[in-house]
Amino acid sequence: MSNDEWLADKPSNTETNDSQDKNWERDTINKLVFSALNEQRRTRRWSIFFKSLMFAYLFVLLIMFYIGGKGVDSGIKSGDHTALIDIQGVISEGSPASADNIVTGLRNAFENKHTAGVILRSNSPGGSPVQSGYIYDEIVRLREKYPDIPIYTVITDICASGCYYIAAATEQIYADKASLVGSIGVLMNSFGFVGTMDKLGVERRLYTAGEHKGFLDPFSPEKSGDVEHIKTILENTHQQFINAVKEGRGERLQVDNKLFSGFIWNGEQSIQKGLVDFLGGSSHVAREVVGAENIVDFTPRPHYFERFVERFSSGVTSELLNRFSQGELQY
């Protein structure tokens, strides 16, 4: 073969580059197409998953509606029973341990003709003095209206502050030897950012109508008169707490300079202080004290539909956050 013929058969550099460019473009297009298909498959799988999950929840929901009820008075059998109301978590408006919820449970329990006694199973660090006061007053009223139905507090992990405020209204208080009890005090906390703002060169501009309308503003310097005023409120509220505990516990209290200081004690120490009467749990109190071993939960629970919405919303939010954290959530 001559040199001219060999050169004619050999592809030029331009032709080689064009071929490489076309191969690169083809590979890129293929990758984009397959990536889009994979994303569609992934989206379809998630869609099927969520639809299946929704169907399962709806199926369970229909069963629950068929069964009926709200979880109140569940487990009632013939004969007397011990009514149970749970106080769980922070005591505040809108929470499971709100006055509305607890008072509703108490009224349902006392009004039931088969209730032999009531247990407040308490596991709360406290919360709103107002909400605690509402519950305390309702217990006092119900005890006067139904003198033959005793009410006891059973402390699990902790019953402090507003929780103990409520417990003091009951006839006797039981706890575990390691339960945390007490914290008879009042607090209000905040922050002061004046020094930080000075360092950053930020000027605070606060306009009020009323000499003390902006008192205790965290971005303004403290005034001694404002601090003294809030201290009088705290001391007055503290005294209300002390009076309620003294009225409820009476001569059982071993009063010293630490009892109302805000300290907490374990169950054994609390017996010595007069804050707790005996060691024992809910089953023990129902069986040995009330004399009705069958325990019926009167704690108001959300309706099944509300629980369904809450759980489903929580599941969807969790999945979205999970996908976002993996970089899969896109606009």
ABEGO torsion letter per residue (X at the ends): XBAAAAAAABBBAAAAAAAAAAAAAAAAAAAAAAAAAAAAAAAAAAAAAAAAAAAAAAAAAAAAAAAEEAGBGBGBBBEBBBBBBBBBEBBBBGBAABAAAAAAAAAAAAABAABABBBBBBBBAEEBAAAAAAAAAAAAAAAAABAABBBBBBBBABBBEAAAAAAAABABBBBBAABBBEGBBBBBBBBBAAAAAAAAGBBBBBBBBEAAAABGBAABBBBAAAAAAAAAAAAAAAAAAAAAAAAAAEAABBBBAAAAAGBBBBAAAAAAAGABABBEBAAAAAAAAAGBABBBBABBBBBAAAAAAAAAAAAAAAAAAAAAAAGABBX
